[in-house]
Every structure is written in C-alpha cells, then in structure tokens.
C-alpha cells in the first residue's frame, strides 16, 4: 500500500484540492452562452481522508438567464 501524501501539485500540474474559482456557463442548444458566473466554490470533502485528500463536492448557483 502506498502511503498518503498531502495535497500538492504534481509534475503534470494536477492539484488534489478544490480550485480557488470556477466558471460555470449556461448554453442554449446552439451553444450560445445565456449566463455565466465565476465563483469560489464552497466545497466539502466527501471521501478520502484529511491527510490524503479525496473527492470533493461543491455547489455553484447560476442565475437564470
């Protein structure tokens, strides 16, 4: 079994923590952007451990166009 490591950037640029911000877009069927919001997700870890990180869930509310 491989020991756990804290969240860090790897050589391929993968970071095992939530991003500081995300952009969410609402598109119509033709791909036209109807709404967009950038937000700092308020996420929680839903698996793994504090030491090893794990999957996270976050909710971002996008206003209706």
CHARMM-style PDB file with segment names, atoms N, HN, CA, C and O in Angstrom:
ATOM      1  N   UNK     1       0.845  -1.179   0.000  1.00  0.00      PROA
ATOM      2  CA  UNK     1       0.000   0.000   0.000  1.00  0.00      PROA
ATOM      3  C   UNK     1       0.889   1.241   0.000  1.00  0.00      PROA
ATOM      4  O   UNK     1       1.858   1.320   0.756  1.00  0.00      PROA
ATOM      5  N   UNK     2       0.551   2.211  -0.855  1.00  0.00      PROA
ATOM      6  HN  UNK     2      -0.235   2.147  -1.469  1.00  0.00      PROA
ATOM      7  CA  UNK     2       1.312   3.444  -0.945  1.00  0.00      PROA
ATOM      8  C   UNK     2       0.888   4.392   0.173  1.00  0.00      PROA
ATOM      9  O   UNK     2      -0.308   4.568   0.405  1.00  0.00      PROA
ATOM     10  N   UNK     3       1.844   5.004   0.870  1.00  0.00      PROA
ATOM     11  HN  UNK     3       2.816   4.861   0.682  1.00  0.00      PROA
ATOM     12  CA  UNK     3       1.471   5.930   1.953  1.00  0.00      PROA
ATOM     13  C   UNK     3       0.807   7.190   1.388  1.00  0.00      PROA
ATOM     14  O   UNK     3       1.025   7.556   0.233  1.00  0.00      PROA
ATOM     15  N   UNK     4       0.006   7.835   2.210  1.00  0.00      PROA
ATOM     16  HN  UNK     4      -0.171   7.537   3.148  1.00  0.00      PROA
ATOM     17  CA  UNK     4      -0.693   9.053   1.816  1.00  0.00      PROA
ATOM     18  C   UNK     4       0.274  10.225   1.716  1.00  0.00      PROA
ATOM     19  O   UNK     4       1.307  10.266   2.384  1.00  0.00      PROA
ATOM     20  N   UNK     5      -0.091  11.169   0.871  1.00  0.00      PROA
ATOM     21  HN  UNK     5      -0.930  11.136   0.329  1.00  0.00      PROA
ATOM     22  CA  UNK     5       0.661  12.418   0.762  1.00  0.00      PROA
ATOM     23  C   UNK     5      -0.334  13.562   0.846  1.00  0.00      PROA
ATOM     24  O   UNK     5      -1.474  13.415   0.406  1.00  0.00      PROA
ATOM     25  N   UNK     6       0.074  14.708   1.405  1.00  0.00      PROA
ATOM     26  HN  UNK     6       1.000  14.827   1.762  1.00  0.00      PROA
ATOM     27  CA  UNK     6      -0.847  15.847   1.458  1.00  0.00      PROA
ATOM     28  C   UNK     6      -1.087  16.397   0.060  1.00  0.00      PROA
ATOM     29  O   UNK     6      -0.298  16.125  -0.845  1.00  0.00      PROA
ATOM     30  N   UNK     7      -2.174  17.178  -0.145  1.00  0.00      PROA
ATOM     31  HN  UNK     7      -2.815  17.398   0.590  1.00  0.00      PROA
ATOM     32  CA  UNK     7      -2.448  17.748  -1.471  1.00  0.00      PROA
ATOM     33  C   UNK     7      -1.303  18.635  -1.946  1.00  0.00      PROA
ATOM     34  O   UNK     7      -0.939  19.604  -1.281  1.00  0.00      PROA
ATOM     35  N   UNK     8      -0.745  18.298  -3.088  1.00  0.00      PROA
ATOM     36  HN  UNK     8      -1.040  17.511  -3.629  1.00  0.00      PROA
ATOM     37  CA  UNK     8       0.350  19.074  -3.682  1.00  0.00      PROA
ATOM     38  C   UNK     8       0.212  19.024  -5.188  1.00  0.00      PROA
ATOM     39  O   UNK     8      -0.473  18.161  -5.735  1.00  0.00      PROA
ATOM     40  N   UNK     9       0.873  19.961  -5.851  1.00  0.00      PROA
ATOM     41  HN  UNK     9       1.430  20.663  -5.406  1.00  0.00      PROA
ATOM     42  CA  UNK     9       0.924  19.927  -7.311  1.00  0.00      PROA
ATOM     43  C   UNK     9       1.892  18.833  -7.730  1.00  0.00      PROA
ATOM     44  O   UNK     9       2.938  18.651  -7.105  1.00  0.00      PROA
ATOM     45  N   UNK    10       1.552  18.114  -8.774  1.00  0.00      PROA
ATOM     46  HN  UNK    10       0.702  18.261  -9.281  1.00  0.00      PROA
ATOM     47  CA  UNK    10       2.437  17.079  -9.293  1.00  0.00      PROA
ATOM     48  C   UNK    10       3.144  17.611 -10.521  1.00  0.00      PROA
ATOM     49  O   UNK    10       2.866  18.720 -10.975  1.00  0.00      PROA
ATOM     50  N   UNK    11       4.058  16.823 -11.057  1.00  0.00      PROA
ATOM     51  HN  UNK    11       4.284  15.922 -10.688  1.00  0.00      PROA
ATOM     52  CA  UNK    11       4.806  17.259 -12.228  1.00  0.00      PROA
ATOM     53  C   UNK    11       3.900  17.480 -13.432  1.00  0.00      PROA
ATOM     54  O   UNK    11       4.265  18.230 -14.338  1.00  0.00      PROA
ATOM     55  N   UNK    12       2.734  16.852 -13.469  1.00  0.00      PROA
ATOM     56  HN  UNK    12       2.438  16.242 -12.734  1.00  0.00      PROA
ATOM     57  CA  UNK    12       1.818  17.054 -14.593  1.00  0.00      PROA
ATOM     58  C   UNK    12       0.832  18.189 -14.314  1.00  0.00      PROA
ATOM     59  O   UNK    12      -0.052  18.447 -15.131  1.00  0.00      PROA
ATOM     60  N   UNK    13       0.968  18.863 -13.186  1.00  0.00      PROA
ATOM     61  HN  UNK    13       1.686  18.653 -12.522  1.00  0.00      PROA
ATOM     62  CA  UNK    13       0.127  20.012 -12.886  1.00  0.00      PROA
ATOM     63  C   UNK    13      -1.175  19.685 -12.196  1.00  0.00      PROA
ATOM     64  O   UNK    13      -2.014  20.574 -12.044  1.00  0.00      PROA
ATOM     65  N   UNK    14      -1.384  18.459 -11.773  1.00  0.00      PROA
ATOM     66  HN  UNK    14      -0.703  17.738 -11.897  1.00  0.00      PROA
ATOM     67  CA  UNK    14      -2.626  18.088 -11.104  1.00  0.00      PROA
ATOM     68  C   UNK    14      -2.529  18.466  -9.629  1.00  0.00      PROA
ATOM     69  O   UNK    14      -1.550  18.139  -8.957  1.00  0.00      PROA
ATOM     70  N   UNK    15      -3.543  19.149  -9.138  1.00  0.00      PROA
ATOM     71  HN  UNK    15      -4.338  19.414  -9.684  1.00  0.00      PROA
ATOM     72  CA  UNK    15      -3.589  19.540  -7.741  1.00  0.00      PROA
ATOM     73  C   UNK    15      -4.798  18.862  -7.126  1.00  0.00      PROA
ATOM     74  O   UNK    15      -5.903  18.942  -7.663  1.00  0.00      PROA
ATOM     75  N   UNK    16      -4.590  18.197  -6.003  1.00  0.00      PROA
ATOM     76  HN  UNK    16      -3.693  18.133  -5.567  1.00  0.00      PROA
ATOM     77  CA  UNK    16      -5.675  17.455  -5.374  1.00  0.00      PROA
ATOM     78  C   UNK    16      -6.387  18.291  -4.316  1.00  0.00      PROA
ATOM     79  O   UNK    16      -6.594  17.826  -3.195  1.00  0.00      PROA
ATOM     80  N   UNK    17      -6.756  19.504  -4.658  1.00  0.00      PROA
ATOM     81  HN  UNK    17      -6.588  19.882  -5.568  1.00  0.00      PROA
ATOM     82  CA  UNK    17      -7.561  20.362  -3.794  1.00  0.00      PROA
ATOM     83  C   UNK    17      -8.578  21.080  -4.677  1.00  0.00      PROA
ATOM     84  O   UNK    17      -8.465  21.050  -5.902  1.00  0.00      PROA
ATOM     85  N   UNK    18      -9.564  21.723  -4.067  1.00  0.00      PROA
ATOM     86  HN  UNK    18      -9.656  21.748  -3.072  1.00  0.00      PROA
ATOM     87  CA  UNK    18     -10.537  22.484  -4.851  1.00  0.00      PROA
ATOM     88  C   UNK    18      -9.858  23.707  -5.461  1.00  0.00      PROA
ATOM     89  O   UNK    18      -8.961  24.284  -4.846  1.00  0.00      PROA
ATOM     90  N   UNK    19     -10.275  24.108  -6.664  1.00  0.00      PROA
ATOM     91  HN  UNK    19     -11.003  23.639  -7.163  1.00  0.00      PROA
ATOM     92  CA  UNK    19      -9.725  25.327  -7.257  1.00  0.00      PROA
ATOM     93  C   UNK    19     -10.213  26.560  -6.502  1.00  0.00      PROA
ATOM     94  O   UNK    19     -11.235  26.510  -5.817  1.00  0.00      PROA
ATOM     95  N   UNK    20      -9.486  27.657  -6.630  1.00  0.00      PROA
ATOM     96  HN  UNK    20      -8.657  27.697  -7.187  1.00  0.00      PROA
ATOM     97  CA  UNK    20      -9.881  28.901  -5.973  1.00  0.00      PROA
ATOM     98  C   UNK    20     -11.155  29.468  -6.592  1.00  0.00      PROA
ATOM     99  O   UNK    20     -11.960  30.094  -5.902  1.00  0.00      PROA
ATOM    100  N   UNK    21     -11.338  29.248  -7.902  1.00  0.00      PROA
ATOM    101  HN  UNK    21     -10.684  28.740  -8.463  1.00  0.00      PROA
ATOM    102  CA  UNK    21     -12.561  29.712  -8.547  1.00  0.00      PROA
ATOM    103  C   UNK    21     -12.901  28.805  -9.719  1.00  0.00      PROA
ATOM    104  O   UNK    21     -12.041  28.116 -10.267  1.00  0.00      PROA
ATOM    105  N   UNK    22     -14.170  28.823 -10.089  1.00  0.00      PROA
ATOM    106  HN  UNK    22     -14.869  29.383  -9.644  1.00  0.00      PROA
ATOM    107  CA  UNK    22     -14.641  28.060 -11.240  1.00  0.00      PROA
ATOM    108  C   UNK    22     -15.540  28.956 -12.066  1.00  0.00      PROA
ATOM    109  O   UNK    22     -16.156  29.882 -11.537  1.00  0.00      PROA
ATOM    110  N   UNK    23     -15.619  28.686 -13.362  1.00  0.00      PROA
ATOM    111  HN  UNK    23     -15.119  27.934 -13.791  1.00  0.00      PROA
ATOM    112  CA  UNK    23     -16.533  29.395 -14.252  1.00  0.00      PROA
ATOM    113  C   UNK    23     -17.594  28.398 -14.707  1.00  0.00      PROA
ATOM    114  O   UNK    23     -17.275  27.306 -15.177  1.00  0.00      PROA
ATOM    115  N   UNK    24     -18.849  28.786 -14.563  1.00  0.00      PROA
ATOM    116  HN  UNK    24     -19.108  29.673 -14.181  1.00  0.00      PROA
ATOM    117  CA  UNK    24     -19.967  27.939 -14.968  1.00  0.00      PROA
ATOM    118  C   UNK    24     -20.769  28.708 -16.008  1.00  0.00      PROA
ATOM    119  O   UNK    24     -21.136  29.864 -15.795  1.00  0.00      PROA
ATOM    120  N   UNK    25     -21.038  28.051 -17.141  1.00  0.00      PROA
ATOM    121  HN  UNK    25     -20.740  27.112 -17.314  1.00  0.00      PROA
ATOM    122  CA  UNK    25     -21.800  28.691 -18.218  1.00  0.00      PROA
ATOM    123  C   UNK    25     -23.064  27.907 -18.494  1.00  0.00      PROA
ATOM    124  O   UNK    25     -23.075  26.680 -18.404  1.00  0.00      PROA
ATOM    125  N   UNK    26     -24.142  28.624 -18.836  1.00  0.00      PROA
ATOM    126  HN  UNK    26     -24.133  29.622 -18.909  1.00  0.00      PROA
ATOM    127  CA  UNK    26     -25.388  28.020 -19.291  1.00  0.00      PROA
ATOM    128  C   UNK    26     -25.480  28.321 -20.779  1.00  0.00      PROA
ATOM    129  O   UNK    26     -25.432  29.479 -21.192  1.00  0.00      PROA
ATOM    130  N   UNK    27     -25.613  27.258 -21.590  1.00  0.00      PROA
ATOM    131  HN  UNK    27     -25.652  26.317 -21.254  1.00  0.00      PROA
ATOM    132  CA  UNK    27     -25.666  27.401 -23.040  1.00  0.00      PROA
ATOM    133  C   UNK    27     -27.022  26.963 -23.569  1.00  0.00      PROA
ATOM    134  O   UNK    27     -27.671  26.094 -22.987  1.00  0.00      PROA
ATOM    135  N   UNK    28     -27.454  27.573 -24.688  1.00  0.00      PROA
ATOM    136  HN  UNK    28     -26.927  28.279 -25.161  1.00  0.00      PROA
ATOM    137  CA  UNK    28     -28.663  27.067 -25.335  1.00  0.00      PROA
ATOM    138  C   UNK    28     -28.268  25.922 -26.274  1.00  0.00      PROA
ATOM    139  O   UNK    28     -27.098  25.547 -26.349  1.00  0.00      PROA
ATOM    140  N   UNK    29     -29.246  25.377 -26.978  1.00  0.00      PROA
ATOM    141  HN  UNK    29     -30.197  25.681 -26.916  1.00  0.00      PROA
ATOM    142  CA  UNK    29     -28.975  24.217 -27.843  1.00  0.00      PROA
ATOM    143  C   UNK    29     -27.949  24.496 -28.928  1.00  0.00      PROA
ATOM    144  O   UNK    29     -27.244  23.591 -29.373  1.00  0.00      PROA
ATOM    145  N   UNK    30     -27.866  25.761 -29.356  1.00  0.00      PROA
ATOM    146  HN  UNK    30     -28.438  26.497 -28.994  1.00  0.00      PROA
ATOM    147  CA  UNK    30     -26.918  26.130 -30.405  1.00  0.00      PROA
ATOM    148  C   UNK    30     -25.533  26.462 -29.857  1.00  0.00      PROA
ATOM    149  O   UNK    30     -24.611  26.733 -30.627  1.00  0.00      PROA
ATOM    150  N   UNK    31     -25.382  26.443 -28.546  1.00  0.00      PROA
ATOM    151  HN  UNK    31     -26.131  26.224 -27.921  1.00  0.00      PROA
ATOM    152  CA  UNK    31     -24.097  26.753 -27.934  1.00  0.00      PROA
ATOM    153  C   UNK    31     -23.912  28.212 -27.570  1.00  0.00      PROA
ATOM    154  O   UNK    31     -22.831  28.613 -27.140  1.00  0.00      PROA
ATOM    155  N   UNK    32     -24.970  29.023 -27.740  1.00  0.00      PROA
ATOM    156  HN  UNK    32     -25.848  28.698 -28.089  1.00  0.00      PROA
ATOM    157  CA  UNK    32     -24.901  30.426 -27.361  1.00  0.00      PROA
ATOM    158  C   UNK    32     -24.918  30.538 -25.842  1.00  0.00      PROA
ATOM    159  O   UNK    32     -25.751  29.925 -25.175  1.00  0.00      PROA
ATOM    160  N   UNK    33     -23.997  31.321 -25.306  1.00  0.00      PROA
ATOM    161  HN  UNK    33     -23.320  31.819 -25.848  1.00  0.00      PROA
ATOM    162  CA  UNK    33     -23.919  31.489 -23.851  1.00  0.00      PROA
ATOM    163  C   UNK    33     -25.076  32.357 -23.375  1.00  0.00      PROA
ATOM    164  O   UNK    33     -25.241  33.486 -23.836  1.00  0.00      PROA
ATOM    165  N   UNK    34     -25.875  31.832 -22.454  1.00  0.00      PROA
ATOM    166  HN  UNK    34     -25.741  30.914 -22.080  1.00  0.00      PROA
ATOM    167  CA  UNK    34     -27.012  32.550 -21.904  1.00  0.00      PROA
ATOM    168  C   UNK    34     -26.692  33.191 -20.564  1.00  0.00      PROA
ATOM    169  O   UNK    34     -27.229  34.248 -20.233  1.00  0.00      PROA
ATOM    170  N   UNK    35     -25.825  32.559 -19.801  1.00  0.00      PROA
ATOM    171  HN  UNK    35     -25.389  31.700 -20.071  1.00  0.00      PROA
ATOM    172  CA  UNK    35     -25.480  33.049 -18.477  1.00  0.00      PROA
ATOM    173  C   UNK    35     -24.111  32.498 -18.108  1.00  0.00      PROA
ATOM    174  O   UNK    35     -23.724  31.412 -18.539  1.00  0.00      PROA
ATOM    175  N   UNK    36     -23.387  33.266 -17.304  1.00  0.00      PROA
ATOM    176  HN  UNK    36     -23.702  34.149 -16.953  1.00  0.00      PROA
ATOM    177  CA  UNK    36     -22.057  32.829 -16.860  1.00  0.00      PROA
ATOM    178  C   UNK    36     -21.814  33.404 -15.470  1.00  0.00      PROA
ATOM    179  O   UNK    36     -22.186  34.542 -15.182  1.00  0.00      PROA
ATOM    180  N   UNK    37     -21.193  32.614 -14.624  1.00  0.00      PROA
ATOM    181  HN  UNK    37     -20.891  31.690 -14.857  1.00  0.00      PROA
ATOM    182  CA  UNK    37     -20.832  33.090 -13.290  1.00  0.00      PROA
ATOM    183  C   UNK    37     -19.473  32.496 -12.929  1.00  0.00      PROA
ATOM    184  O   UNK    37     -19.192  31.333 -13.218  1.00  0.00      PROA
ATOM    185  N   UNK    38     -18.642  33.310 -12.297  1.00  0.00      PROA
ATOM    186  HN  UNK    38     -18.871  34.255 -12.062  1.00  0.00      PROA
ATOM    187  CA  UNK    38     -17.390  32.816 -11.726  1.00  0.00      PROA
ATOM    188  C   UNK    38     -17.545  32.884 -10.223  1.00  0.00      PROA
ATOM    189  O   UNK    38     -18.001  33.891  -9.680  1.00  0.00      PROA
ATOM    190  N   UNK    39     -17.166  31.815  -9.555  1.00  0.00      PROA
ATOM    191  HN  UNK    39     -16.795  30.997  -9.996  1.00  0.00      PROA
ATOM    192  CA  UNK    39     -17.374  31.750  -8.114  1.00  0.00      PROA
ATOM    193  C   UNK    39     -16.270  30.945  -7.454  1.00  0.00      PROA
ATOM    194  O   UNK    39     -15.637  30.092  -8.075  1.00  0.00      PROA
ATOM    195  N   UNK    40     -16.061  31.235  -6.200  1.00  0.00      PROA
ATOM    196  HN  UNK    40     -16.576  31.928  -5.695  1.00  0.00      PROA
ATOM    197  CA  UNK    40     -15.184  30.423  -5.373  1.00  0.00      PROA
ATOM    198  C   UNK    40     -16.027  29.335  -4.755  1.00  0.00      PROA
ATOM    199  O   UNK    40     -16.847  29.618  -3.881  1.00  0.00      PROA
ATOM    200  N   UNK    41     -15.850  28.086  -5.186  1.00  0.00      PROA
ATOM    201  HN  UNK    41     -15.184  27.857  -5.896  1.00  0.00      PROA
ATOM    202  CA  UNK    41     -16.726  27.028  -4.679  1.00  0.00      PROA
ATOM    203  C   UNK    41     -16.533  26.805  -3.181  1.00  0.00      PROA
ATOM    204  O   UNK    41     -15.412  26.808  -2.673  1.00  0.00      PROA
ATOM    205  N   UNK    42     -17.631  26.617  -2.503  1.00  0.00      PROA
ATOM    206  HN  UNK    42     -18.542  26.615  -2.915  1.00  0.00      PROA
ATOM    207  CA  UNK    42     -17.620  26.301  -1.080  1.00  0.00      PROA
ATOM    208  C   UNK    42     -17.783  24.795  -0.992  1.00  0.00      PROA
ATOM    209  O   UNK    42     -18.889  24.293  -0.792  1.00  0.00      PROA
ATOM    210  N   UNK    43     -16.680  24.077  -1.140  1.00  0.00      PROA
ATOM    211  HN  UNK    43     -15.781  24.485  -1.302  1.00  0.00      PROA
ATOM    212  CA  UNK    43     -16.738  22.627  -1.261  1.00  0.00      PROA
ATOM    213  C   UNK    43     -16.426  21.896   0.023  1.00  0.00      PROA
ATOM    214  O   UNK    43     -15.858  22.446   0.966  1.00  0.00      PROA
ATOM    215  N   UNK    44     -16.816  20.647   0.024  1.00  0.00      PROA
ATOM    216  HN  UNK    44     -17.277  20.200  -0.743  1.00  0.00      PROA
ATOM    217  CA  UNK    44     -16.529  19.762   1.149  1.00  0.00      PROA
ATOM    218  C   UNK    44     -15.966  18.451   0.612  1.00  0.00      PROA
ATOM    219  O   UNK    44     -16.339  17.995  -0.469  1.00  0.00      PROA
ATOM    220  N   UNK    45     -15.080  17.864   1.371  1.00  0.00      PROA
ATOM    221  HN  UNK    45     -14.777  18.234   2.249  1.00  0.00      PROA
ATOM    222  CA  UNK    45     -14.536  16.553   1.001  1.00  0.00      PROA
ATOM    223  C   UNK    45     -15.585  15.507   1.300  1.00  0.00      PROA
ATOM    224  O   UNK    45     -16.167  15.504   2.385  1.00  0.00      PROA
ATOM    225  N   UNK    46     -15.839  14.612   0.346  1.00  0.00      PROA
ATOM    226  HN  UNK    46     -15.366  14.615  -0.536  1.00  0.00      PROA
ATOM    227  CA  UNK    46     -16.869  13.584   0.512  1.00  0.00      PROA
ATOM    228  C   UNK    46     -16.277  12.174   0.505  1.00  0.00      PROA
ATOM    229  O   UNK    46     -17.011  11.187   0.465  1.00  0.00      PROA
ATOM    230  N   UNK    47     -14.974  12.088   0.543  1.00  0.00      PROA
ATOM    231  HN  UNK    47     -14.378  12.890   0.575  1.00  0.00      PROA
ATOM    232  CA  UNK    47     -14.305  10.792   0.566  1.00  0.00      PROA
ATOM    233  C   UNK    47     -12.851  10.991   0.932  1.00  0.00      PROA
ATOM    234  O   UNK    47     -12.410  12.121   1.143  1.00  0.00      PROA
ATOM    235  N   UNK    48     -12.110   9.916   1.008  1.00  0.00      PROA
ATOM    236  HN  UNK    48     -12.468   8.998   0.837  1.00  0.00      PROA
ATOM    237  CA  UNK    48     -10.699  10.014   1.352  1.00  0.00      PROA
ATOM    238  C   UNK    48     -10.509  10.410   2.799  1.00  0.00      PROA
ATOM    239  O   UNK    48     -11.376  10.175   3.641  1.00  0.00      PROA
ATOM    240  N   UNK    49      -9.366  11.014   3.080  1.00  0.00      PROA
ATOM    241  HN  UNK    49      -8.662  11.205   2.397  1.00  0.00      PROA
ATOM    242  CA  UNK    49      -9.048  11.459   4.428  1.00  0.00      PROA
ATOM    243  C   UNK    49      -8.459  12.854   4.372  1.00  0.00      PROA
ATOM    244  O   UNK    49      -8.078  13.323   3.300  1.00  0.00      PROA
ATOM    245  N   UNK    50      -8.379  13.521   5.510  1.00  0.00      PROA
ATOM    246  HN  UNK    50      -8.688  13.140   6.381  1.00  0.00      PROA
ATOM    247  CA  UNK    50      -7.787  14.860   5.554  1.00  0.00      PROA
ATOM    248  C   UNK    50      -6.331  14.821   5.090  1.00  0.00      PROA
ATOM    249  O   UNK    50      -5.874  15.738   4.408  1.00  0.00      PROA
ATOM    250  N   UNK    51      -5.611  13.777   5.454  1.00  0.00      PROA
ATOM    251  HN  UNK    51      -5.983  13.033   6.008  1.00  0.00      PROA
ATOM    252  CA  UNK    51      -4.208  13.653   5.091  1.00  0.00      PROA
ATOM    253  C   UNK    51      -4.015  13.357   3.615  1.00  0.00      PROA
ATOM    254  O   UNK    51      -3.046  13.822   3.015  1.00  0.00      PROA
ATOM    255  N   UNK    52      -4.925  12.589   3.018  1.00  0.00      PROA
ATOM    256  HN  UNK    52      -5.712  12.211   3.506  1.00  0.00      PROA
ATOM    257  CA  UNK    52      -4.756  12.129   1.631  1.00  0.00      PROA
ATOM    258  C   UNK    52      -5.640  12.852   0.637  1.00  0.00      PROA
ATOM    259  O   UNK    52      -5.580  12.578  -0.561  1.00  0.00      PROA
ATOM    260  N   UNK    53      -6.456  13.768   1.120  1.00  0.00      PROA
ATOM    261  HN  UNK    53      -6.505  13.990   2.094  1.00  0.00      PROA
ATOM    262  CA  UNK    53      -7.429  14.439   0.271  1.00  0.00      PROA
ATOM    263  C   UNK    53      -8.471  13.415  -0.166  1.00  0.00      PROA
ATOM    264  O   UNK    53      -8.726  12.451   0.555  1.00  0.00      PROA
ATOM    265  N   UNK    54      -9.061  13.606  -1.308  1.00  0.00      PROA
ATOM    266  HN  UNK    54      -8.854  14.389  -1.894  1.00  0.00      PROA
ATOM    267  CA  UNK    54     -10.096  12.705  -1.791  1.00  0.00      PROA
ATOM    268  C   UNK    54     -11.086  13.486  -2.620  1.00  0.00      PROA
ATOM    269  O   UNK    54     -10.864  14.667  -2.887  1.00  0.00      PROA
ATOM    270  N   UNK    55     -12.180  12.859  -3.040  1.00  0.00      PROA
ATOM    271  HN  UNK    55     -12.361  11.900  -2.823  1.00  0.00      PROA
ATOM    272  CA  UNK    55     -13.155  13.564  -3.862  1.00  0.00      PROA
ATOM    273  C   UNK    55     -13.845  14.669  -3.064  1.00  0.00      PROA
ATOM    274  O   UNK    55     -14.078  14.545  -1.861  1.00  0.00      PROA
ATOM    275  N   UNK    56     -14.163  15.751  -3.772  1.00  0.00      PROA
ATOM    276  HN  UNK    56     -13.974  15.851  -4.749  1.00  0.00      PROA
ATOM    277  CA  UNK    56     -14.865  16.880  -3.174  1.00  0.00      PROA
ATOM    278  C   UNK    56     -16.158  17.147  -3.949  1.00  0.00      PROA
ATOM    279  O   UNK    56     -16.278  16.787  -5.120  1.00  0.00      PROA
ATOM    280  N   UNK    57     -17.110  17.776  -3.286  1.00  0.00      PROA
ATOM    281  HN  UNK    57     -17.013  18.068  -2.335  1.00  0.00      PROA
ATOM    282  CA  UNK    57     -18.324  18.257  -3.935  1.00  0.00      PROA
ATOM    283  C   UNK    57     -18.465  19.736  -3.617  1.00  0.00      PROA
ATOM    284  O   UNK    57     -18.172  20.180  -2.507  1.00  0.00      PROA
ATOM    285  N   UNK    58     -18.915  20.485  -4.603  1.00  0.00      PROA
ATOM    286  HN  UNK    58     -19.153  20.125  -5.505  1.00  0.00      PROA
ATOM    287  CA  UNK    58     -19.170  21.915  -4.400  1.00  0.00      PROA
ATOM    288  C   UNK    58     -20.416  22.282  -5.184  1.00  0.00      PROA
ATOM    289  O   UNK    58     -20.730  21.662  -6.200  1.00  0.00      PROA
ATOM    290  N   UNK    59     -21.113  23.282  -4.708  1.00  0.00      PROA
ATOM    291  HN  UNK    59     -20.858  23.785  -3.883  1.00  0.00      PROA
ATOM    292  CA  UNK    59     -22.310  23.780  -5.375  1.00  0.00      PROA
ATOM    293  C   UNK    59     -22.085  25.216  -5.806  1.00  0.00      PROA
ATOM    294  O   UNK    59     -21.615  26.042  -5.024  1.00  0.00      PROA
ATOM    295  N   UNK    60     -22.418  25.506  -7.041  1.00  0.00      PROA
ATOM    296  HN  UNK    60     -22.799  24.835  -7.677  1.00  0.00      PROA
ATOM    297  CA  UNK    60     -22.371  26.865  -7.573  1.00  0.00      PROA
ATOM    298  C   UNK    60     -23.752  27.183  -8.130  1.00  0.00      PROA
ATOM    299  O   UNK    60     -24.274  26.426  -8.949  1.00  0.00      PROA
ATOM    300  N   UNK    61     -24.349  28.281  -7.705  1.00  0.00      PROA
ATOM    301  HN  UNK    61     -23.926  28.896  -7.040  1.00  0.00      PROA
ATOM    302  CA  UNK    61     -25.659  28.694  -8.191  1.00  0.00      PROA
ATOM    303  C   UNK    61     -25.475  29.672  -9.344  1.00  0.00      PROA
ATOM    304  O   UNK    61     -24.785  30.683  -9.215  1.00  0.00      PROA
ATOM    305  N   UNK    62     -26.106  29.352 -10.478  1.00  0.00      PROA
ATOM    306  HN  UNK    62     -26.666  28.531 -10.583  1.00  0.00      PROA
ATOM    307  CA  UNK    62     -26.043  30.213 -11.652  1.00  0.00      PROA
ATOM    308  C   UNK    62     -27.398  30.862 -11.834  1.00  0.00      PROA
ATOM    309  O   UNK    62     -28.408  30.162 -11.906  1.00  0.00      PROA
ATOM    310  N   UNK    63     -27.448  32.209 -11.912  1.00  0.00      PROA
ATOM    311  HN  UNK    63     -26.627  32.777 -11.854  1.00  0.00      PROA
ATOM    312  CA  UNK    63     -28.739  32.862 -12.095  1.00  0.00      PROA
ATOM    313  C   UNK    63     -29.374  32.481 -13.418  1.00  0.00      PROA
ATOM    314  O   UNK    63     -28.678  32.271 -14.412  1.00  0.00      PROA
ATOM    315  N   UNK    64     -30.694  32.392 -13.431  1.00  0.00      PROA
ATOM    316  HN  UNK    64     -31.259  32.563 -12.624  1.00  0.00      PROA
ATOM    317  CA  UNK    64     -31.411  32.070 -14.672  1.00  0.00      PROA
ATOM    318  C   UNK    64     -31.236  33.215 -15.663  1.00  0.00      PROA
ATOM    319  O   UNK    64     -31.252  34.387 -15.285  1.00  0.00      PROA
ATOM    320  N   UNK    65     -31.069  32.860 -16.949  1.00  0.00      PROA
ATOM    321  HN  UNK    65     -31.057  31.909 -17.256  1.00  0.00      PROA
ATOM    322  CA  UNK    65     -30.911  33.913 -17.973  1.00  0.00      PROA
ATOM    323  C   UNK    65     -32.203  34.687 -18.178  1.00  0.00      PROA
ATOM    324  OT1 UNK    65     -32.250  35.604 -18.998  1.00  0.00      PROA
TER     325      UNK     65
END
